[in-house]
Each structure stands twice: as C-alpha cells, then as structure tokens.
Amino acid sequence: MDELTKFAPRPTGAGEMFQLLRDGQPRTRSDLATTTGQSRSTIAARVDLLLASGLVSPAGEATSTGGRPPATFAFNPAARVVLAVDLGATHARLAVTDLAGTVLAEHGEQIAIGSGPHAVLERVVEIGELLLDKAERPARDLVSVGVGLPGPVEHSTGRPINPPIMPGWDDADVPGILSSHLRVPVLVDNDVNLMALGEHTSQWRDVDHLLFVKVATGIGAGVISDGSLRRGAQGAAGDIGHVAVPGVVDLPCRCGNSGCLEAIASGPAIAAALTEAGVPATTSADVVALVRAGDIDAGRAVRDAGRHIGGVLAACVSLLNPSVIVIGGQVAEAGEHLIAGIREVVYRRSLPLATQHLRIVASRTGATAGVLGASAMASEHVLSAAAIDALIT
C-alpha cells in the first residue's frame, strides 16, 4: 500500500446518501432506506455521521401512521459558507453565501483588472474578510472560494491563459495566491461560464440545454448541455467573441486577429462607431445611457450589433441546439434593441427544427449572475459525495 492510498479518505457511503438530501426535502430514515434499499442500521449510522457534520439537521416529525411520529432530516445549507467572486475588466462583485447560494453579505466596487493579480487579489481577500464579518460568520465556516475572471482560464489549474484584457495575469497562480490567505480550496473559471452556471442554477434548472451570451467589454458564451457546464478541452468553449464576421476583415481585434465579432459588436466597439458618427461615447455604460435617453443613432447601432451577434449565434444554434439563449452583460441593459437584432437573424438563418421551441431572452439575474455561478461552483466542490466522505473521515 503506497502512502497516498494509506492516507486517502475511505468512502463511508454517507456522501452518496447526502446527495439524496441536497434538494432540501425532509426525509425519514425509513424514506432513505426505501430509496436506497439499504438496511435501517446502515441508514441510521450514515444519518448520524451527517448530523455530526452539521450539513444535515433535524427537520421536525413526519405525519404518524400510528405510534410515535418518525423524525425527519434535511440538508442544512447554513452550516458552512463560501466566498463568491466575480471580477470584470472594471468591476469586482463579491458575496458570502450559504451552500444553497443564498447571499448573506455582498459588496461591489470599481477596479482595474490591469492593475495585476497581486493588487486585485489582495483587495479580494480584504473584501472577503470584511464580508465574513458582515455576515457574522467566523473564518472557520468558510469552506471554499469561487472566482470568475474576464478571460480564458485553464479550469484544471485555475490559471488565466493569455487573457487579452488582463495584462500581467497570464499563468498567474490565482488559486495559490488566494488560498495562501484564506486557507480553503479556490476554484477559478471564465466569468461567462459562471454567469451561465448562475443563470442556470437559479432560474432555468429544468432546462438542460442553455446558452448564456455576455455582451460587454468583450463577448463570450457559456454552454450548458445535458444540464452541465461544458468547458471544452482546455476551457476555451464558448469564446464566440473571436469568431470572424464576414465583411469586417479590416477591423483589428485586441486578440491580434482582425474581423472578430468583439471588434464590431462589443460595448467599446459600438461606442467607437458612435463617436466616429459624431455621438461621443467611450464605454458600454455610455452606450446604454444613450439608448435609454432615446438616442436614435445609439439604438440603431446596438440593434446592428445584435444582428452581427445573431449571425454567429445562428451557427451555434445549428451546432448545439439550445432551447434557451440568455443575453446578459452590460450592453444587454440597453433593453430590447440588442435582443431584437439577435432574434431577427437567429430565427431567419437557423433551421426551423432548431428554432421551433427556442427562446431568446434577457438575463433574469442581471449583474448577480457571475456571483451566483461562483457560489454554485464553490459549493459543488464541497458537497460532492467524495468531499462529504473526506469531511466525515
């Protein structure tokens, strides 16, 4: 027996049984025995282990069919907390949540991602510690951290890989930096993946095939297929912002190529086009403000951007066949102009079978999508069967 095997957690079976309780529905020991086919003594032993961990707690008594009413048990998401971190090009949003994604304390502020990993992540640690205090939770209750970054991330290592808008972040050890301060596991993913996860887990849990599209400083997509987030071989799935758009080859993109969707339809690209047309704008927020103020040129420019995005999404619809496409990000806050342009092209260019039941809708979670997704990723890491068995042993 090697050393790793010698000290590896031994499966207790409690972790697998805990998965039955994660829906929050109270169950009796008899219910669990019926569902699993295991003996009552085995069930009793595993329930006792889960009760001792705090992740399962008594939930009252079931209706009696004669004799003493049996006790019920349910998942206790308040037993531990996670820190959810959503970092964008110019913003940071953080929240302490319980293990069901309920926000206990939150904070948002402007940042410059170009300040580099150490400056930004030191601020993340500061805010995280303040939020734990605000939520009145001791540091020992924190069990994991989830982080979303605005660039490509190798999910297995949590390191950004050549992120176009994150100078100084390439191959930065984000999990190592944060875990050295917070002393818990740190998981990192692309921000759009986490927005897709947050929207799916909180709003569309019954939808197995969903595409989340973020339109802001950059453009990207998160792919939910068969109910799970799909990252691709190196975590680069959904990078639609750097798909070439026919007819705009001369427009340079910050990725180094020309003619990318992001170079023509992102917030800064729309702002640049408006400025050239005599309507001063610099950022996505400027574009949104102009549209909301009723500026005709801005509304037309956003709808045109939607048409370009729709052209790329029409190919995605043929490839992935989602039943819902959710449009989020700051430019989506301009209202129906963007979505109208997207719908116009997707429904025209895609096959009727693929669009027969397809819905293209605005994000329901808005600015909180990334934080909710980071919370879901961090919680899943500590609630898997293997993680529960490790905790108990």
N, C-alpha and C positions, 0 to 999 in steps of 0.2 A: 504494500500500500504506500503510494507516494504521499508527500506532505500535504499537497493540495487536497487529495482525497480524504486524508486523515482529518483535516480540519474543516472540510466543506459542510455546510448545513445539511442535516438529514431531513428529508421530506417527512412531515408529520401527517399530511393529508388534511390538516386544518386549513392550509392555504387554498386548496381546491374547494373545500366546503365553503370557505369565506366568499368565493365568487358567487355562490348562490344567494348570499345575503347582501350583495352590493347594490341591489335595486332598492334597498331601504324598507322592503316589506317585512313586517314582523312574522316570524315563523316559530313554531314549537319544535321541540326535539323530535316529536312524532312526525311532523311535516318533513323534517330533514331526513329522517330515517326512510320515510316513504319515497322521497325523491331520489335518494342515493342508493337505496337498497342495502345500506349498512346497518349493523346491529345497533341497538339502542345504547349499549355500553360504549361502543366506538363513538357514536354521535355525542354522547354525554361528555366523554373525555375531550373531544375536539372543541365542543362548545365552551368547556371550562378554560381551555387554552386561549381561546379567542376573547373570552370575558376578561381574563387576566391581562391581556394585551391592551385592553381599553377600546379596541377597534369594534367590538361588539358589546352592546349593553342591553340590559333588560328592557322590554317594551310593553310591560303590563301582562295581563292574563287573557287568554283566549276564552271564547264562549264555552262554557261547560256543557258536556252532553251527559252529565251525571257524575257526581263526585267532585273532587277538588279541581278547579279550573287550571289547566296547564299553563305554565309560564311561556311567554314568547320572547324572542331575541331579534335584534335588528342591528344593521350597520350603524356605527356612531361616527359620522364624518367629522365631528368636532373634536375627536380625540387628538388629532395632530393637525398641523398647518403646513402649507407650502408657500414659497415666495414666487410670484409670477412676475416676469419682467418682459416688457415689450419695448424694444429700442428701435427707433426710426432714424432717419437722416437728421432730423431736427427735434425729436421729442423722446422723452422717456416716460413710460407709464408703468407703475409698479402696484402690486396689490398683495396683501396677505389674505389667503383664502383657506377655508377648511377643505377637507378631502372630497367634498362634493361640488367644489367650485363656488361656494358662497363667499362673497367678498366681505372680509371683516374690517379691512382698512385699506385705503388706496391713496395714491399720490401721482400727480403728473407735472412735468415741467419741461421747459425747452432745454435742449442740449445740442452740442455739435458733435456728431459721431466722428468727425475728422480730428477731434482732439486726441484720439488714440485710445487703445484698450485700457491702459492703466488708469488714466484720468477718468474715463467714463465708468469703468467698473468699480473704482474706488467710491464714486458717487452712488452707484447702485448699492454697494454694501452699506453706506451711510443711511440711505433712504430705507433699505430693508430693515435695518436695526431700529430705526425710528418707527416704522410701521408695526413691527412686533410689539413695541411699547404701546403704540396707539391701540392695537388690538388686545392689549393686556394679556399677551401670551409670552411665556418665558422662552429663551433661546432653545431650551431642550425640546420644546414642542415642534420646532421646525425640523422637517424630515427630508425635504428636497427643494431644489430651485429649478424653475423652468425659464429659459431665456430665448427670446426671438430676436434675430439680427437681420438688418436690411441688406442681405447679400447671400451668396451661395455658402452653404455650410455643409461640411462633411459630418453627417449626423453621428456616425460611429465614434468620432473623436471630439465633436463639438467645436472644431476649429474652422474659422472662415477661410475660404479658398478664393484668392484673387477677387475680393469684393470690389466692384467698380466705384462705389461711393463711400468706401471706408478706408481711406489712406492710413497705413500703419497697422492694419488689422490682419493682414494676410498671415495665416498659420498661427495666429495668436492663441495661446492656451487659455481660452475663456473659462472652461470648467476648472482648470487648475488654479487660476487667479481667484475665482470666487470661492471655491471650496477651501482654499487656504485660510480664508477669513471666516466663512460661515460654517465650515466643518460638516457639511452634508453633501450628498451627491448633487451634481449640477448637470442638467441636460440642456442642450442648445440645438436650435433648429432655425431655419429660414423663417422670417416673420410671416410670410404669406402662408406657409404650411400651417403655422399656429393659428392664423386667422381662420383658415379653413376648418381646422380642428375645433376652434372655439365656436364658430357659427354652427358646425355640425352637431357637436355635443349638447349645445344649449338650445338650438332652435329647430334642427332638422334631424333629430336622432332616428326617425323612422325612414329616412331617405338613405339608400345605400350608394347612390351614385350622384356626387355633387362636385361642382367646380366652383371654387371661390377665386374671383379675379380682383386684385387690388390695383387701383389706378391712382397714383400719387406722384411722388418724385420719380419713382420707377413704376414699371408694370410687371406683375407676376401673377402666377396662378397656383393654388393649392388643389391637389387632386384627391378626392375621396372616392374610392372604388371598392365595391363589395363591403361597404361600411367601414373601411380602414383607410388611413392616410397612406398615400403611395409617394415615396420619395425618389424612386429610381435607383440606379446602380451606385451613383456617387452623391445622391441627394440633390441632383440638379433638375429633377422632374418639375414641369410647370413653368420653366423660365421663358414664357412667351414674349417677354419684352424685347428679346433679342432675335425674334423671328423676322426675317426680311419681308418688307412690304413692297410689292411691285410698284414701280413708278417713282420711288423716293430714294434711289440709289445714291444721290449726291448728298444726302443729309448725313453728316457724321454722327456716330453714337459714342458715348463715353467708354463703351466696351472695346473700342478700337475698330469696329466694323462700320459700315455705312448702310443706311436704309432700314435700320431696326425699327420695330413698332414703337419702342420707347422714345426714339428720336423724333417721332412725329405726333404721338398721341399722349405722352405723359404730361403732367401738370406744367413743368417748366417748358416743355416743347410748345404747348398751347399758349403759354404766356409769351414766349418769344415771338410766335407768329402774330399774336395780337399787338405786341409792341411794334413790330415791323409794319403793321397796318395802321399805326397811329393811336392804338389804345394801350397805354402803358400798363404793363403787368410783369411781375418777376417770378412769383411762386404759384403753387397750386391754390393757396389761400386767396391770392389776388384774383385768380380766375373765378373761383367760387363766388367771391364778393361781387365781381362784375355781373355774373349771371343772375345772382339774387337781386341785384339792383336793377335788373331788366335791360342790361346792355345787349342789344341785338347782335352785334358782332361776336361778343363772347359766347352767347347762346349758340350761334351758328358754328363757331369754332369747336365748342365742346361736342356738339352733335356730329360734326365731321370726324372728330377724334373717335367717337363711338362707332362710326361706320368702319374706320380702319381697324379698331379692336374687333369689331364684329366679323371682319374678313378673316382674321386669324382664328377667332373662336369658332367660326363655321367649320374649319378644318379639325379643330379639337372635338367638336360635336360628332363629326363623322368617325373620328378615331376612338373616342372614349364613351360616347352615347350617354352623357349625364342626363338625369331627369330634372335637375335644378342647376342653374348657373346663378351664383350670388355675386353682385357687383358691390365692392367696397372700396375703401381708400378715400383720401380727401377730395379728389375730383368728383367722386360719386355724390358728394354733398351738394353738388350743383343742382341736383334734382333730376327730373325726367329727361333732360336733354341728352345726357350720356347714354342712359339705358335705351332711349328711343332709337338712337343711332345704332346701337348694338343689335337690338331686336330686328330692326329693319333689314340688316344684312344677314344675320344668322338665319332668320326664317326664310329669306329669299334664296340663300345659297345652299342650305343643308337639305338633305333628303327628307321627304315627308315622314317617313317612318321614324327618323331620329328626332324630329321636332313635334311629333304627334301629341306628346304629353309634356314637352319641355317647357319649364317655367324659367324666365329670366327676371330676376327680382333684385331689389336693393337689399343691402345687408340690414338685418334686424338688430344686430349687436353694435353696429357703428364702431366707434373708437375703442370699445372694450373687447373687440373680437380677439386681438392678439393676447391680451392678458388672460382671457378665459381659456384660450388654447394653451398658453404656457402653464396655466394651472392644471388643465386636464393632462398634459404630458407629464408634469411633475408628479401628479397624484397617481397616474397609472404606473409609474415606475415603482412606487412603494406599495401598491395594492395588488400586484400580480401574485399568483399563487406562490411562486418561488420566493418573492420578497417577504410574504407573510410567514412562510415557513422559516426563513432566515431570522426574522424578527423574533419569532416564538422560541427558536432554539438558541 
